[in-house]
Amino acid sequence: MLRPLGIEVDIRPTWVQEVLIDPGGRLGDPPVFSDVVSGQYVHMRGAELLVGASSPQARVGIDDPDVFSRHATARMVEETVERVGHRFPGLPQPRVAGTWTGVIDETPDQNPVMSATDCAGLFVAAGFSGHGFKISPAVGQLMADLVTGAPPSIPGVDPRDFDLDRFAEGRLLRSRFPYAGVTGIR
Ligand SMILES: Cc1cc2nc3c(=O)[nH]c(=O)nc-3n(C[C@H](O)[C@H](O)[C@H](O)COP(=O)(O)OP(=O)(O)OC[C@H]3O[C@@H](n4cnc5c(N)ncnc54)[C@H](O)[C@@H]3O)c2cc1C
């Protein structure tokens, strides 16, 4: 859509896999959390745990975002069972209840592009790298500032960090306090 206008956004489609674990009993109400020690993120989906892997190795670059398996690999299921067993020892009667997968729009620094372009009146908000839901209120606010020309209104966030040109200029956005072994959202 943007390429005919001469605008390149450095986004590649990346296949991600998630596994549903039925704990086999009531678990209480665990919060959504990212477990950077085991390399997984977890939230409840009904009575089941929905588990994804947060290591960069779990993300698989693909050529065509419309062509991918809807099922997680046996290896991913095995690794998930191991990680869940580590974090939730003693689940009543755990079993794998299913898997699902999807494609995310990944940028070279796993942070989105929120930017004006060389084309007057055209703005880009894309490349959320698997984090688009949770940051959407801030995305709306930042984009509103950009489009209206208002001063940046999110404390501690410089909109220029998310500029489209940062990839070509080698200004990748890195977390100031990165965790080892997980992807690098700011
Ligand atoms: C398996 C999986 C798990 C995820 N988990 C999380 C999570 O836990 N937390 C989180 O924050 N984020 C998560 N995400 C990421 C989140 O879903 C995305 O970041 C977010 O949906 C991106 O929003 P978007 O508006 O940029 O794109 P989309 O939601 O993809 O919306 C783009 C829209 O544009 C439409 N469209 C495309 N092309 C055209 C066209 N040519 N003309 C008109 N319309 C068009 C599409 O149909 C679509 O409706 C996950 C993603 C996947 C795949």
The ligand as a Gaussian input file, in Angstrom:
#p B3LYP/6-31G(d) Opt

LIG

0 1
 C       -1.156000     -14.686000      18.042000
 C       -1.028000     -13.231000      18.411000
 C       -0.977000     -12.872000      19.736000
 C       -0.897000     -11.541000      20.090000
 N       -0.866000     -11.222000      21.418000
 C       -0.810000      -9.932000      21.781000
 C       -0.786000      -9.602000      23.167000
 O       -0.830000     -10.462000      24.043000
 N       -0.729000      -8.292000      23.500000
 C       -0.679000      -7.314000      22.556000
 O       -0.613000      -6.159000      22.927000
 N       -0.688000      -7.599000      21.243000
 C       -0.752000      -8.883000      20.826000
 N       -0.748000      -9.199000      19.497000
 C       -0.549000      -8.129000      18.514000
 C       -1.788000      -7.347000      18.197000
 O       -2.806000      -8.221000      17.765000
 C       -1.421000      -6.388000      17.047000
 O       -0.263000      -5.641000      17.420000
 C       -2.525000      -5.428000      16.722000
 O       -3.706000      -6.126000      16.371000
 C       -2.067000      -4.587000      15.538000
 O       -3.049000      -3.652000      15.262000
 P       -3.072000      -2.917000      13.870000
 O       -4.256000      -2.015000      13.901000
 O       -1.727000      -2.340000      13.582000
 O       -3.250000      -4.076000      12.769000
 P       -4.444000      -5.095000      12.591000
 O       -5.125000      -5.412000      13.889000
 O       -3.865000      -6.205000      11.773000
 O       -5.471000      -4.270000      11.719000
 C       -5.230000      -3.980000      10.364000
 C       -6.591000      -3.907000       9.680000
 O       -6.396000      -3.419000       8.351000
 C       -7.169000      -4.213000       7.479000
 N       -6.518000      -4.129000       6.165000
 C       -5.386000      -4.719000       5.764000
 N       -5.091000      -4.384000       4.494000
 C       -6.060000      -3.563000       4.091000
 C       -6.327000      -2.865000       2.873000
 N       -5.505000      -2.963000       1.814000
 N       -7.407000      -2.092000       2.818000
 C       -8.243000      -1.955000       3.886000
 N       -8.043000      -2.595000       5.065000
 C       -6.976000      -3.377000       5.149000
 C       -7.139000      -5.603000       8.062000
 O       -8.210000      -6.383000       7.612000
 C       -7.246000      -5.296000       9.559000
 O       -8.584000      -5.194000       9.996000
 C       -0.839000     -10.527000      19.093000
 C       -0.886000     -10.895000      17.747000
 C       -0.970000     -12.238000      17.411000
 C       -1.013000     -12.599000      15.945000

